[in-house]
Amino acid sequence: MSDTSITIPKFDVFLSFRGLDTRRNFISFLYNELVRRNIRTFKDDNELKNGRRITPELVRAIEGSKFAVVVVSVNYAASRWCLEELVKIMDFENKGSLKVMPIFYGVDPCHVRRQIGVVAEQFKKHEAREGDHEKVLSWRQALTNLASISGDCSWKWEDDSKMVDEITDRISKELMIDTTRRNGSDLEGIAAHMKALRRLLNLNSKKSVRVIGIWARGYNGRSALAKFVYQNICQHFESHRFLESVKRISQDRREELMIRIQEECLSKFKNQKVLLVADDVNKLEQLDALAEDFNCFGPGSIVIITTQDRQLLISAGIKLVYEVELLRFQKVRGLFRQLAFREKDFSAAFEVSLYRATNVAMEWLGCICGRSG
């Protein structure tokens, strides 16, 4: 990869679509939902005019994305721009650097793959206009390869909103799995963490704002866990915000951010059900500044604070605390149960001893998971 790739702006999703068909309806809904979930999305609204090529900036945007969502609509294959873009997308997919998600919107994927019906007529026009038949062949091959990937068909859904929810849910989960992998083995048993945290979150609660701490001593998996939780539950809230690496924000920028949040509280967030995640907080004054705005949130709102300083959570009076490391200890305990002392008598004796040892270790570490008082 060239040195210039270091400066490529990174996107989670690249949207490829025919604006004539879907810009004002399906793509608008999909793009807004992706952005609402804090999924960085590239949407190019330009169309390729005759004689122009795909710009290097657009190629870099494709290369810098993790997913390409390709919405094949009735007039997609009629667009030279879309087909040129698709060739680039499938090149990166073939290299394994990009995951492609096809969506067949109002078209039969079989017709696209075999290039029959309307698609056949569109390619006849391309062949009549284009002097470069190799180029048209590359368009055909890219379209065939795309339609060979399992994708979503709009006719299987009752309405676009449900399809958009399903697509964004899937992307959110895959992005969080990717985040977890990039954090190495920092976050073991993500499903078990999520299950344990849901008890604290109590998403159906109609009570006042709940403030939950995620604590880990010298354990950076808390940030990955916080992002995973955020992506999985944000759709349950009217408004949501993820504040990343709060401790790394300069004092000037922090004050500017607090002012912006206060303004949003007076307008956008006031009396709404809000999810606010403040990641990697390390000073009590940061919490105090945020706490001033909690009162404007509506019933059922949740504020999640992640930190490696447990005393900070205690000083702030946060009683609902989830300890990430606790599950790692429990996982070891489970492995002992599975692998050691297979015989019943030995297993029972070992279980009792291990239970006592676990309790002593938890007291020594000060482990409290979801303490309520």
N, C-alpha and C positions, 0 to 999 in steps of 0.2 A: 504493500500500500504506500502511496506517495506521502511525502511530508505534509502536503497541503490537507490531507485527510484529517490531521489533528485539529484543524480549525473548523471542520464541518459542524454546522449547528445540528445538534442531535434532536430527532423527533421520535416519538413513540409510534406514530401512525402516519403513513402517507396515503392520501385519498386520491384515487384515480377514477374519473367519472366523465360522462358526457354532459356538460352543463345544460345543453338544450333540453335534455330529458329530465334531469334530476336535481339541478342546482337549487331550485326554489321549493322543492318538497323534501324528498328522502334525504338528500345530502345535507340540506339545512338542518333537519332534525338530528341526523347522525353526528354531524360536526358539533352542534351545540351540546349534545349529550357527552361527547368525548371531552370537550373543553370543560364542561361542568364537573367532570370527574378528574380534572387535573391531568388528563392524558394529552401530552404535547402532540398536536396534530397539524400536519401540513396540508393545506387546501389551496391548490392553484386555480385561480379563476380565469386565467388567460386561455385563449384558444390559439392553436398554431395556424398562422396564416400561410398561404401558398408560398413555397420557396424558402420558408424559414425552418431552422432546425431547433431541436430541443436544446435549451440553454444549458451551459455547464452548471449553473446554479440549481437548476431543476434536477439534473443528474446527481449532484451532491446531496440534494434533499432526499432523493430516493435512497442513495447509498447510506445516508446517515440515519435512516429510519429502521425500526425493528420490525414493523408490520407494513404491508401494503394492502389496503382494502380496495379491491378493484370492483367497481359497480358496473356490471355489463348491462346496459339498457338497450332499447330497440335501435337507437342510432349510434351506439358506441363504435361498432365496427365501420361505420361510415366516416368516422373522424380520423384523418391522418394524424392529428395530434395525439389522440388516444392510443392509436396503434404504435406510434413511435415511442410513446411513454411506456406502453406495455412491453415492448421489446427490451427496454432498459430494465424494467422491473423483473422480468423473467430471467434476464442475464444474472442479476444479483441473487435471485431465488436459486438459480442453478449452482451458484457458487456457495450457497448455504449461508449467506450473510443477511438474508431477508426472508421473513415468512409471509406468504401471500394468502389472503383470504378473499376468494371470489364471492360476489353477491350477484345473482342473476335476477335482475329487476324487470319483470314483465317480459322475459324471454326464456325460452327452453334451453337449458344447458346442452342438451343433445344437439340442437340446431347449431349452437355456437361451436361445439366440438367438431361436428361433421361439416360445418359451414354450408348449410342448406337453407332453403327458404329465403328470408329477407337478407340474411348474412351473405348468401351466394350472390344476390343481386348487388349488394354493396361492394363486394370484391370485384365483380365484373367492371364496375365503374372505376375502381382503383387501377385495375390492369389497363383500362383504356386510357387513363390519364397519365399514369406513371411510365416513364421511359425505363426506369430501373426495375426490371422484373425480379431481381434478386431481393430487392427491398420488400416488394409485395409478398414474396415467398417467406421472408422473415416475419412479416406481420401475420401471415397465415399460421406459421409454426408457433408463434407466441400465443396466439388465440387458442390454438388446439391444446397447447400445454396448459394454459390457464384453465380451460374447461375440463381438463382431466383431473384437476384438484377438487376434492369435495368442498362444496360451498353451500350457501344459503339461497333458497329460491323464494321469491316474494309471494308466489301463489300458495305457499304452504302456511302463510301467516294470515291471521284475521285482519290485522292492520299493521301499518308501518311502525307504530310506537312500540309494539311488542317485539318486533324484529330488531329494532334499534336497541332495546333493553338487553336482548339476548346477545347481540353482537358486542356491545360495550361491556357486558358482564364477562364475556369470554376473554376479551382483550385485557380487561383489568386483572383477571386471575392469572393470565399467562405473564403479564408484565410483573406481577408480584412474585411469581415463581422464579422468573428471571432475576429479579432483584435479590431474592433469597440465595440463588445459586452464586451470584456475583459476590455475595458476602461470605462465600465459602461455607463452612459448616457452622457458622455462627448461630444459625437458627434451626435447631433440630426439632422435628415434630411440629411443624407449623400448624397442622390441623388440630393437634391437641392444645396448642397455645390458644388458638382461636376459640375452641370449644370452652376452655376455662374462662377466657375473657368475656364471652357472651353472657355469662352469669352476672358479671359485674356491670356490663353495659345495659342490660335490661331494656332492650330497644322499644318495648311496648309501654314503658313507663310514661305516665302523664304528669309526673311530679316536676318540681323545679329542677334547675340545672344540676347535673351530676358531674363532679370533677373526679377523674380517675388518674392515678399515677401509674406509670410503667417504669419500674426500677430495675437496674442491673448494675452490679459493681464491676466496673472495668469490662463490660460486656456489650459490644456495639450492636448485637442482634436486636436490641430494643428499637432501634430506628427502623430496621427492616420489618419488625413486627408491627410497629405503629403505621407504617405505610400500607402493609397488608390489610390491617384492620380498617384503615381509612378507605381504601379502595373497595372493600367488601361491604361496608355499611353506609357509605355516603349517600346512596340513593334513597335511604330512609329519611333524609333530612331535607328541609326546604332550602337551606343554605349551608355551605360548608367551606372550610379553609384549612389548608395544611401549611404550617409555618416551619420550614426546614432549617435545621442547624441554628437555632436561636442564639446559642452562645457565640457563634462566629459572625453574627451580624454586628457591625460597628455601632457605636453609641448613636451617632447621627442618624444612620439608617434605621436603627431600632426606634428612635423617637418618631421618625417619619412614619414608620410602619404602625406604631401605636395610634398616631393621629388618624391614619387612614382607617384602621379598625374601628376607632371611636366614631368616625364619620359614617361608616357602614352600619354601626350599631344604631345610630339615629335614623338611618334611612332603610337600608336593605335588611339588616338583621333584627330590627326591633320587633319583639314579640313573636319571632319566628322560631321554629324548631331548628336549632343550629348544631352542627358538628364542627368543633375547633380542635385541631391537634397542634400542640406546640412541642416540637421535637428538640431534644438535647438542650434543655434549660439548665443553667448552672448557677444562677443568682436569684436570690429571693426577690429583688426589686423587679426582675423580669416578670415573675409570677404576679407580684403586686400590681404591676402596670396592666397586665392582662385581666386580673380579677376585677378591676374597676369597670370592665365592660361586660362581665358575665350577667349582671343584673338586667340588662336589656334583652337577654335571650328569653325565648318563650318556653313553655312547659315541654319536657321531654328532651331538652338540649343536653349535649354531652361535650365536656371539655376533657381532652386527654393530654397529660403532661408526661414526657419521657425525660429521664435524668439518670445519672449515675451517682447522684448525691441523695441518699435516702433522708438525711437530716433536713434537706431542703423541703421535702414533701411533708415531713413532720412539722416543721416550723410554719408551713403554709396552712396547716390544719387539714391536709388532704388525708382522709381516712380510708378511702377505697384505693388500695395499692396492689398491683400485680407484679410479682417478682418473676422475671424471666428465668433465672437460674434454677428455680425450684423444680421446673419440669425436667431439667437436665438431670437433677438428682433422682427424680422419680423414674426417669427412663433407665438409668443405671440399675435401680432397684428392680424394674421390670425384667431387665436382661438377666439379672441374677436368678430371678424366679424361673425364667425359661431354661437357662443353661446349667444351673448348678443344682445339686442335691435332688436328683430325679426321684429318688425313693420317697414315699409319702412321709415316713417318720422323720427322715432327715429334713425334708422340705418344710414340715410343720415347725420343727425346732428352729430351723434357719429363719423362717418367716417371722417368728416371734422376736428372735434376736435382732434381725434386721429392722423390724418395726421400732424397737426400742432405740437402736442406733440412729435411725432416721430422725426420731423425735429429738434426741440429744443434739444431733447436728443442726436441725432446724432452729432449735432454741439458741444454739451457739451463733448461728449466722443471722439470727433475728429475722427469719423468713416468715413473712405474713402475706398470704395470698388472699386478696379481697377482704381484708379486715374491715369490719363495719363499725368499730367503736374503740 
